[in-house]
């Protein structure tokens, strides 16, 4: 925290011993009054406390340099010193403005706040300076588009006070950072400005937009985020013109904030910021504020903002980058985008100094960092090199792949003409406030897998994510195939699409859960099924793209091994058939979660097992709704919801808990899921992993890197899934978060933990 901006006194300016003694006596008297107030001081302080009009959190937050003793007794400090200095007891009362706007009180009122408590509030007197109506031009929001060519970094400047541009331009130039410059500004009615010309003289390629005076500096920044203009940068710097008239050190504070992130030290600090996988925001020294005292009037609104991305908020855990001037990484940009804030989410400008969406957003940022397992760092923190905890890279990454994104006659008959996986995805409705449903596709759109061009686009994203192979579901029912078109057309094409097959040996039922309901397509396991299945998949194993992760054996997976009659015999017959067909030895694996107490499926029956979250990870203590405990009151449910909601972050913790991992076979491939939510299929009976976001997924990956990958089978990782859209288990880009999950996995594959 900043303690002082004043210069130190020289020896010649030191007061004599009489003055020092007088100062000590004065401070002692003040301390005594703070602890044991008497007379009018005590009476006034008690009156203030009883009024419920004094905001202790706001008073402490807007006066951060108060002595610790004064912070303990803020009402007494206000009576003794604060009111005379013009400090505000709450966001909406300014002692000096109260007297200025009510001249009948000037000569007879010594304590303006006391007058307001007793009389002024009932008389509806003006309590603060308000901007004149139509002070700034009312303009529509600009249409923003991403730059075709981007540099590594971006610097975003918002200007309410145009006279500060030269100060900011000098700071940007001093930093030496090659960055794209974005400038948003408001314009005053009947006031001419040459700001755009001045900006272009300094930075000819700058992107400049006039914006409405709405949401302070926060909403213009959010508007840039929502447009996608800030996507693709390695880091973004945000600064704005603040004078903070409610603080007696406003100008010095602003300069300190800017110099902490834009100076001659920026280049080396920026590299260390990028290299630190645990750093989310970089601020000036003293600008990481922690503790519930800093909430002001913003806790309730911050909770509403975080609910938009399914994040819980423990008020005692508040830590945030104060001042709204910082560098931030792409993952934080992704999370801000995920909030889907629009202009109507911010209040009209009325000179508020607290309690707005902009102030709440400032505090919410800290929770975005926390959910990713990251933190805010200060400038001089970056001058001290840190050695992050070791994180192991996976040697091979697979992702389950669903081919049900094209119409087939069977689905037409069962569900209606033209039915595909997208049909239910588009119909999903939110089950609670902030619920991310429906979840809609991003850059790939509502694709049709009969087009091999789509699979080529998926392959490009696969390579970006660092995925080695798709594990494609193979639907085979005693010789009958379904949903085979995508993989068959792939094999007839030249598209680079590394894959291997997983026999999805569940019966298809009317209610989609595989456990009950009318049977639509039965898996009967007739005589000789194992040999017939092996013959069916053998031609795929000859394809050049069919994967051999160990360099020799083609890989094949069975989804429900315990459904097979006599699993050991079935496996032996498959292996014998493949050898007879000249395929040779096959690396045979199975999904772990479906196993019950069937002793016929022994741990050594397969070469490896696949862990498939969320299955097998959810315990009674993980439920937020539908478990043994009362529903979480912070999840306002829609009427009629009868499903289950559990905590995504707790599953991530369980996945690396030694007590859990000890129950897995030694040859298990560690699994992760970016999210899980089958609302699209089950509606009001859905099972939902609450709090699944790119930030929390990044944190799960980091835990896996530190605690699981080294002991995973062949140091592999399995992702559930690439494109299970109806279960919201997908890595593919979404309309809300873009390709954030893909980038999180790519950073993990590169050995980085929760980088962006």
N, C-alpha and C positions, 0 to 999 in steps of 0.2 A: 504494500500500500504506500502511496506517496505520502511522505510526512511533511515536506516543506519544499517550496519553490524559491524561497527567498535566499539571497546570497548571504554567506557567512560574514559576520562583522569583523572588521580589522581590529588589531590591538588598540589602535588609537581611538576607536569608537566605543570601547568597552566602558560601561558606566562605572562610576566610583562605588566604594563599598556602601555608602549611604543609599544610593539608588538600588543597589542589589538587595540590600536589607529590606527596603520598602517593597521591592518586587516579591521577595520571599513572603513577606507578611500578607501582601495582597493575594498571592496564590494560596497561602494557608487559609485565609479567610474564605476564599472562594471554595476551596475543598471542603471546609467545614460546613458552609451553606449547602453544598451539594449533598453531603451525607446527613446533616442534621438541620434542615431548613426551619427557620422560625419566622414569626411575624407575618408580614404581608407576602414575603417570598413563599413561605410554606402554604399559606392560604391560597394564593394564586395557582401554585403548582397543583394543589389538590383539586381546585376548581377545574383546571384544564383536564386532569385525569378523569374527573367525573363526567365531563362533557362528551367524551367519546369522539371528540373532533381532532384530537392530536394523534398523528400517525407516526408512531415510534420508528417503524422500519423505514419510512420515507425520510424522516428527519436524520436518522443515522446515515442513510444511503447517500443523501445529497450533501452531507457535511462529513466526508470521510476522514478529515484530519482532526476531528475532535479527540480530546484526551480520553483514554480508556475510562477514567472515572466519570467523565461527562457522558460517555456512551451508556453507562449504567443507569444514569438518571437524566434522560433527555428532556423531560418536562421541566425539571429544575434548571437545566442548562439554558433552555429557552427563556425562562423567566429572568435568570441572572444576566445573560449575555445575548442570546439568540434574537430575541425580539428587537432589541436596540440595533442589532446589526442588519436587520431586515430579513432574517432567515425565515423560511416558510415552515409552519407547523404541520401542514398537509399540502398536497399538490395544488389545491384550489384557493389557498389563502396567502396573500402577500401583505405583510403589515404596512409597508410603505404605499403600496397601491391602494389599500383599503382607505388610508387617510387622504390620498390624492383624489380618489374618486368620490369621496364623501367629505367635502371641505367644511361642512358644518361641525365636524368632529375635531378638526385640527387643533383648535385652541384649548379644548377641554378634555381630550382623551389622551391619557398617558400610555395606556396599554390597549392598542387596537384589537388584539385578539380577545381580550377579556370583554371588550365592548361587543364584539361580534357574538361571543358565546351568550351573553346576557340579552342583547337586543338585536344586533344586526342581522342574525340569521332569520329572526322572525319578521324583520322588516325587508328581507330579501335585498340587502344592500350588495353592491358590486364588491367583489373580494380580490380581484386580480386584473391585470391588464389583458385585454382581449384585442386581437388583431382587427383592424377595420374590415367591414364587409367588403368582399371583392378586392382585397388587398393584392392578391396575386391572380394572374390570368387563369381562367378556367378553360383548360384545353383537354382534348381527348387523350387517352393513353396512346403513345406512339406504337406503331406496328414495328416489332423488332425481328430481325432475322440474323442468324449466325453468320459470321464472316466465312468466306470461302476458304481463305488461307489464314491460319492462326499461328501466333507465336506460342512459346511455351507457357507464358504467363499473361495475366490480364490485371490491369489496375482500374478500379471503378471509383469514380469521384462523383459525389452528389453535392451540388452547390445551391444553397439557399442564399448565402451571402456571397455575392459575386466578387467582392473585393478580396476574397481569400485565394482566388485562382493563382495569382503569382506566387504566393507562399507554397501552394501545393505543387505547382509546376517546378519550382526550384527543388523541392524535396524529391520529386520523381527523377529529375535529371541527376541530382546528387547520388541517388541510389545506384545508378548505372545499370538498372535492370532493363533489358530489352523486352518490352511488354506492349500488348495492345491496350490502348487507352479508351475507356468508355466514360463519357461525361453526361450526367443528367442534371438538369437545372430547372428552377422555377423562375418565372418572370413576373415582375410587379406591374400592375396596371398603371398606364400613363408614365412608365419609366423606360427610357431607352436603354438598351444594353448592347455592347459590342462583344459580349462574352464569347459567342461562337467563333468570331474572328480571332480573338485573343488566344483561344484554345488551339485553333488551327495554326496560328503562327508558331506556337511552341511544339505542337505535335500534328503535322499535316494530315496524318492518317487516322486521327482520333474519330471515334463514333460519338456524335453529340445529339442529344434528344431533349427537347423541352417536355416537362412532365407536369401534371397538376400537383399542387401543394397538398399532398394527401399521404398520410403514413410516414411523415418525416423523411429520413434517409432510408428507412427500412423498406417501404413498399416499392420505391423505384428500383432498389436492388433485387427484391423478390420478382419484380416484373421482368428484369433481365434474366434471372434464373429460369422463370417459367417459359420464357421464349426459346430457351436452349442456347442463347448467345454465349453463356459462360461455360457450356459443356466442352470438354476436350482439353482444358488447360490443366497443367500440372499443379498450379496454385493460383489463387486469385487474391488480390489486395483490395480492401474496401476502406475508403476514407470519406469524410464528409466535413462540411464547414460548420463547426459548432462553436458557439460563443457562450453557451450555458449561462445566461444571465442570472440564474438562481444560485450560482456559485461565485464566490468572491475571487476565485482563481481561474475563471473560465478560459481566458486566452492562454495562460501558461499551461493549463491542463491539456488543451488541444495540441499545443506544440509538443508537449511531452508525448502524447499519444502517437502523433505522426512521426516524430523523430525516432521513436522506438521501433518502427517497422520500415521506415524509409530514411536511410542515412548512408554514409560511406561504408557502414558495416553490413548493409543489406545482402550483398552477394554471398559472402561466406555463411551468414546466418540462414539465408534462404536454402542453401544447399543442405545444411544440417537439419533444417526443418523438414525438407523432403526426405532425408535419410532416416529420420526418426519415425518408425512405424506407429508410435504411440501418440504422436503430436497431431492434433486436429486444427487448433487455432494458435496463432502467434500474435501476442500483444506486447505493448510496452511494459516495462517493469512496473509492478504495483497494480496492474490492471486485471489480475485474476482475483475476482471477489468470491469469497466463500462464506457460507453460513446463512442461516435463516434471517439474520438481521438485514440482509440486502434485498428482501422481497419487495419492500415498499407495499404498494397496493396492487401487486401484479400476480399473485399466486394463482388465483382462480382463473384468470385469463390465460396464463401460461399452461395450466392444466388442460384447458380447452384446446389450445394450439397443439400440445403434444398428443392429445387424443386423436388428432387427425392422422398420426402415423403410429397409432396403437402403442404409445409409450406411456408407462406409468410414471408418476412423479412423486417422489418422497421429498417433502418440503425441506427436511433437514439436510438433504444432499445437495443443496444449491451450490454450484460453482460455475461461474460464467465469465466470458470475456467482456469486461465492462468498457463502456465508452463507444462501442460500435465502430471501432477502427482496428482492423486486424488483417492478417493473412489467413486464409482457410484453404483446406484441401478439397478435392473433388467429391469425396464421400459426403462431406457436409453440404456441398451444393446439391447433391442428389437428395439428401434428406429434406432440405428446404423445399426443393421441387416437389417432393412427396406430400408436403403439407397442403398443396394446392390452394394457396392463399390468393385471394382476388381483391380488387379494390374495395368492395363492400365489406371486407373483413377488417378494414381499418377505419377509425373514427375520423370525422371532419376535423380539420385543424382549428383548435381553439386555445392555443398556447399552453397546452397541458404539459406539466413537468413530470407526470407519473400516471400510472393507471391506464395506459392505452395499449392497444395491440402492439405498437412499436416497442414500448418498454417491456411488455411481457415476452415478446419475441427475443429480445436481447438476453433474457434469462433462460429462455427455453433452449438456446443454442448449447448451453452446457450439458443439458441432458442428451442432446443428439450425440455429443462427443462421448459421454459416459456409456451410452448403449453400444457404441462401437469399441469400448475398451480403450478409449483414447482420452486425451486431456488437453488443456490449454497450457501453452508454454510462454514464458516471458523472454524478452530480448536477450538478457544476459544469461538465461538458461542455455541459450543456443551457443554461447561462447564456451560452454563447458561440454566437451565431447562425452556422449553417453554410449555405453555398449549395451545394446538391446539384448534381451534374453535370446538364447539360440532357438531358431525355428527351423525344423527339418522340412525339406522339400519332398513332395511325393514323386515317386519314380514313374507312376502311371496313373492316369485319371480316366474313369469311365462315368457315363451318365445314362440312366434309363431313358429310352426314347419310345414315344407312343406314336404309332402310325395311323391312328383313327381320326385323321383330318381330311377325309374325302368320303363322299357318299358311296354306299354299297346297297344292293337289293335287300339284304337282311335288315339293315337298319331302317330302310324305307318302310318295310313291312311292319316292323316292331314299333317304331317311334314316329313315323311320318315321313313323307317325301322330302328328300334333301337333307335328312338329319346327318350331322357330323358332331364332333366334339364341341365345335363352336356354338352349337344350338343352345346347349345348357349354359355355357359360359356367359353368353350375352344376357340370359334371363336372370342371373343371380341377383339377389337383393340383399342389402346390408342387414345384419342381425343386431347391430348396436351402433350407437353414434361413433363415427370415426372408422367403422368397419370398411376395409378396402375391398368392396364388392360393388358392382361387378369389376373384375380385374380384366383389363382389355389389352390387346397386343400392341406393341410399339412398331418398330420399323418393318417387321415382316408382315404385319397386317393379318387378316383372317385368311390364311393361306390354304391352298388345296394341294395335298401331297401327291396328286396325280401329275403335278408339274415337277420334273426333275430340277428345273431352275430354282425352285424353292429349296430343295435339298442342297444345292450348290451354295445358296446364301447361308443356310444353316451351317454348312461346313466352314465357311469363312468366319462365322461367329465362333464356331468350335475352336478353330485355331487361335483366335483372339483370346479365348478363355483359357487356353492351355489344356483342353480335353483331348485325350489320345484316341478315344473311341466311343461311339454310341452303342449301348447295349439295347438292341431293338427287340421289342416284344414280337414273338412268333406265335400266331394263333393257329393251332392245328388240333382238330377234333377227330381222332380216329380216321385220318385220311382226308378230312374236309378242311380246306383252308379258308380264311377270311382275313380281310385287310392286308392282303399280300401285295397289292398293286405297287405301293411305293418302293418296296425293297426289290421286287422283280424288275421294275423299270430302271431302278438304280443299277442293277447288275447288267442291264443291257446298255447302259450309258458309259460315258467316260468321266462322270463326275467323281471327284475325289471325296470319298465319304467313308472313312474307316469305321467298321462295325463288327459286331458279333451278335449272336442271337440268344434270346432268353425265351424258353418255352413258357408262355403264360397259360398254364394248365388248369385254370379255373373254369368251372361251368359259368355260362352267362345267364344271369337271372334278371327278372323284371325290375327289381329295386336296386340294381347296380352294386350291391355290397358283397356279392359272391357268397353269401351265407344263407339267404332265405329268399322266398318269393318264387314266382312262376319261372320254371326253367325254359330259357329260350334256345340255348345251344348246350347240349350236355357233353361233358367230358367223361365217357363211359369206360375207358381203359379196356377195350376189347382184347381178345387174345392176339398176341404178337404186336401190341401197340408200340413197345419199346423199339423193336427192330424196325417197324414201319416209320417211326419218327426219325430214327437215325438215318434211314435211307432218304427221307424227305429233306433233311438239312444238309446232307453230305455235299450236294452240288454247290451250296452257298460257301462251304468251307474251301472250295477250290477257287473262289473269286480272289483276285489280287488284293482287294480291300478288306477281306475277312482277316480279323486280327489274331495274332499269335503273341500275346504279351510276353511270354518267356522266350520268344525267338524261335520256337520249334512247334509247339502244339497249338492247334486251333482251339479257341475257347467256346464253351457252351454252358448255359446256365438254366437251371430248372427253378421255376418260381415257387411251386408248392410241392416239395419232395414227399411230404407225408401224405399227400392225396393219392399217390400211386400205390396200388396193391403190391406188396412185397417190394419195397424200394430197392433193396440190395440186389435182388434178381434183375429188376428192370435196368438198373445202372450197369450191371455186368453184361446184359444183353446188348445195350447200346454200345458199350465199349467194344464188344466182340464184333458187332456189325460194322462199326467204323474201321476196325482193323481189316476186316474181310473186304471192304470196299476200297482199300488202299489209302484211306485217310490217315491211318496210323493212330497214335495215341492222341487223345483229346483231353485238354485241361477242363475238367468238369467241375462246375460250382453250383451252389444253391443259395437261395435267399433264406436268411436265418429266422426272420420274425414269425413265420407261420408254424414253426415246430411246436408241438405239444409234448406229451409224454410218450410218444411212439418210440419204443426201443428199437424198432426196425431201422430207424434213421440214426445211425451212429455218427459221431463226429468225424470219423475217418472214412466215411463212405464217399465223401467228395474231396477234391483237391483243395477247395477253399469254400468259405462261406461269405455271404454279403450282408453286412449290417444295413438295414433299410429304415432310417428314421421316418416318421415318429414311432413306428411300431416297436414295441418292446422297451421304450424309454419313458413312457408316461406313467407316473406313480400317483397315488392318492393325493399327496401334498402338492402336486403340480396343477391341480384343477383350480381355475378361477370361477367357473360356472359349471354346475352339474356334478360336482364331486361331493364328498362327505361334508365339507364345510359350507357355510352360507355363501351365496354368490358375492363376488367382489362388487361393492357399491359404486365403484368408479367405472363400471361397464354398464351403461344404461341399455338394457335389452329391449328389443322390439317385442311387442305382444305376441305370444304364442311360441316363442323360442323354446325348444325342448332338447337342444343338443348339448354338446360338451365344448368348453373353452378351457384350454390349458396354456401355461406360460412357456413360450418359446425359449426364453433365456434359461429357464430351469432345465429344459431338455439338453441344452448345450452344456450345462454344468454336469448333468448326469452322464453324458456321453464320454466325459473324461474322468469320471469318478472311479478310482481303483476298485471299489466294491462292485460296481457294475461291470467293468471290463473283465474282472476275474471270472464272470459267468460266461464269457464268450469263448468259443474254441480258439486255440492258438493261431489257426490259419484263417482268421477273420479279416476281411477287408473293412477298414473303418468307413463309415458312411456319414453323410451330412445331408441336410435339406435346406434349401433357401427359404422355404415357407411351406405351410400345409393348411388347406382350408377347402373342404369339399362341399361348400355351400351350393355350388353350381349343380351338384348331383343330389344332395340330400335336403336342401332347403332349410326349413326350421329345425331339422334334426341333425344339422351339420356338426362335424368335429373340426375345431378351429385352433390353430396354434397362434395365440395372441402375441403381438409384438414382433412378428417376423418382418424385418426390413433389411435393406442392404447393409445397414450399420450392424444390426444384431447378427446377420449372417457372416459378416466380416469377422466379428468377434468369435463366433463359433469356429470358423476356419483357423483363427489364431490359436485357440485352445487345442484344436486338433494338431496344428503344427508343433506345438510345444509338448503335447502329452500322448499323442496317439500314433502319428505317422510312422515313427521309428519302429514301433512294434506291430504295425499293420502288415498283413500278408504281402510280401514282396514290396513293402512300403507303398502300397497302392491306396487310392481314395475312390469311393463310389458316391455319386451325387444322385439323389432322388428329388428331382429328375430334370431332364432337359425341357420337356414340353407337356407335362401333365397339367394342362390349363384348368380342367374341371376340378382338380384337386389343389390348385394354386401351388403346385410343386414344380416350378419351372425356372430355368436360368434365362430363357429367351427374353429379349427386351420387352418391357411393358410401357404402356402409355404413361403411367405414373412415375416410374423410376428410370426409364430408359434402359441402358445396358449396364446399370450399376452392379448387378449381381455378377455379370460376366467379368467386369473389371476387378471385383473383389476376388473372384476365383483365380484370375490371372496373376494378381499380386501374390496370392498364396502359393501358386505354382512356382513363382519365381523366388520363393523363399522369404517373403517379406512380412508375414503377419497382416494386420489390418491396414495395409496401405490403400491409397485411393488410386 
